Amino acid sequence: MKPAKDYIIFPLDVSSTEEAKHYVELLAGDVGMFKVGLELFIQAGPDIVKFIQAAGSSGIFLDLKLHDIPQTVSRAMGRIADLGVTFVTVHCGENRRMLEAAVTGGQGKVGVLGVTVLTSVSRADIKAAGFRSDFHSDLSRLVLQRAEMAKSAGCAGVICSGLEAKAIKAALGPDFLAVTPGIRPLWSVTNGDDQQRITTPARAIADGSDFLVIGRPIRDADDPRQAVIRIAKEIEEVI
């Protein structure tokens, strides 16, 4: 069983490279992985990956949400595979071929995570986008369908809400990873939160989540490192 801290992924969703480096230096020994998203990667490129690798043993989750024709995705994954990151995200999108191309392009060097339905998306959003009624009446059906497609394509796992992790584990097995954003400890929930499908660290782990992406409760805390330690203790009580 992995240590509680290794469940925690801290997203470097900040406005500057300097701020990102500050959090890496502050939290490198306390979180299992750092998430590098589009904004930071566009600004800092592979150099931020190298900085994290030099800072300690924390893994790197490259959250680029690739979504393009299969050949382009495969070529992009070939470049990513050489960076030494742990995971990279690809949208499940419309068909399995793009996911298969991502897995092939990764050459077994990086785990591909399929993005099912973003945690900021609500049922009303899915209805407005024109999805059929059984999907917008029950988002978990759409999430599970896309998770099944991701597994059949060879992905290591999916990004999903903690509300869907239990069903994914039940349907697709314990080795198929569920990586969960939208995590909010009870002491951190605010009325202005734009995430729609959130859950607590303890609930997400109990329901089968393998990794928790936790940003604002740590970043907005007076003492981010103490916030991480507090969350790790919550996780320890479950595992």
N, C-alpha and C positions, 0 to 999 in steps of 0.2 A: 504493500500500500504506500502510495506516495505521500510525502509530507503535506500538511494543509496549505502551506504557502505555494506549493506547486500547482494548486488548482487556480491560482489567481493570475489573470492576465491584466496588466495595466496598459490602457491605451494612451499612447503619446499624442493625443488629439489637442495639441497646443499650437499657439500662433507663431512660434519661432523655433529655430534649431537650438538656440541657446537654452530656451526653456525646456525643450525635450531633453537635452543633455543634463540639465539640472535634475530632472526627475529620474533619469537613468542612474546618475551617481547617488542619488538619495535612496533609491529603492532597489538597487541591483541585488542586494542580498536578501530581500524580503518578498519578492514576487517570482513566480515561476517563469513568467514570460512577459515581454513587452510587445504591444501591438503598434505597428507602424502603418498608418493609414495613407490615403491618397494625398492629403494636404502636405504632410511631412515628407513623404517620399518624393513628391514633385519638387519640393523646396530643397531637400538635402540629398536625395538620391541614395545610392549604395553606401555613401560615406557614413550615414547614420546607422546603417546595419553594422558596419565595421566598428563604429564607436561602441555600440551595445555589446558586441562580441568581446571587445577589449576590456569592457567594464566589469565583467564577471561571467558567471555561468548561466544567467537567465537566457531562455530561448527567445526566439523572435517569430512573431506572427505577422506576416506581411499581408495586410488587409487591403488588397487592391481591387477586389470584386471584378475580376476580368469578365468581359462579356463582349464577344466579337465572333467572327467566323472561325471555325475550328482551326484552320491553318495558322491564323494570326495568334490565337490563344496558345497553340502548341509552341510556336516560335518564342513567344514571350515567356512561357514556362521554361523553355530551354535556358534562357538568360537567368531567370530566377533560380533555377536549380543550382547554379554555380555560386550563389550568394551565401549558402550555408544556413538558410532559415529553416524553421521547423514546419510552419504551415503557411499556405497562401490560399486566399479565397477566390472562388469563381462563382458567378451567378448560375443557378440551375437553369434559368432561362426557359427556352422553348423546346429544346430537344437534348438528347443524351450525347450526341456527337461532339458537342463542344466540351462537355465534361470529360469524355474519353480522350479527346485531344490534349486536354490539360494534364491528365494523368500520364499519358504517353510522353508529353514534353517534359514533365518533371523527372523522368528517368529514375524514379524510385528514390530520389534524393530529397524530396520535399512532400509533405502530406497535403493533399488537395482537399479543401473544405468547401462543400457546396452551400451557397447562400439560399435558403429556402424562402422565407418571407421576412423582410426586415421588421425588427421589433417596434419600429415607429409606425408601422402600417396597421390600420384598424380594419374591421369588417366593412365599414362604410367606404374606405378607400378601395378595397377589393371589389365591392359592388360597383363603384363608380368607374373602375377600370374595365368593366364588362365581363368579369368572370361569372361562371354559371352559379346558380343560386346555392347549391350545396357547398360551394367553396366559400362564399361570403357569409353564409349563415353559420359556418363552422370552419374557422381558419385552420384548425388542426388537420382537416382533411387535405387541404392544399399543401400544407407543410409535409405531411406524411407521404403524399404522392411524390413530391419533389425529393424527399429523402430517399425513397425507394429508387428513384431514377439515379440519384447520386451514387448509391451503393452499387447498383448494377453497372455503373460506368467505372467503378474501381476507386472511387473517392475514399479517403480515410474517414470522413465523417461530414457533418453539416453544421451550419450555424442555425440555431433555432432558439425560440423563446424557452425559458425554463418551464413554461406551461405545457410544452409539447415534448419535452425530453423523455418523460416516462413512456409515452406511447411509441416514440421512436425506438427506444431500447427494447420494448416488448416486441415490436414488429421486426426489428432488424438485428437484434442481438447485442450483447454487452461490448463487443469489440468495435462496433461502429460508433465513432466518437460524436458526442453532442457537446458543442461549444456554445455557451449561453451568454449573450449580452443582456442588457436590460436588468442587471442585478442591482437591487437596492436594499441594503440593510434597513430594518424598520426605523432605526434612528436617523436615517438620511433622507426619507421620502419628503418631497416638497410638492406644493400645488402647481408649480410651474414646469414640471417635468414633461418633456415631449415624447417620452417613451410610453407606448400604449400597453404593452404586454410585459409587465415587469413581475419579478418575484424576488424572494430573499435568498441569500447564499445558502442557508440551511435547507430551505425547501428545494432549491435547484439541485443540490448535491443528493438529497434524499431521493429525488425523482430520477437520478441517473446522469446528471450533467457531469462531464469529465473536466471541463475547464470553464471558468467564470470570467467574463470580461467586465471589469469593475473600474469605472472611470471617475465620475463626479463625486461619489462618496469619499474617494481618496483625495482627488485633486482639490476639492473645495474644503477639505478639512483644515482646521487650524494647524494640525500636525499630521501631514499625510502618512508618515511612517507609522505613527501610532494607530492611525485608521486601518492600515494594512494589518497590523498586529491584532487589532480588535476583530477584524473580519476573519483572519486566520483562526482565531479562537472559536468563532462561531462554527467554522467548518470542522474544526477538531471535534466538537461536540457531536457531530453527525457521523463522521468517519470512524 
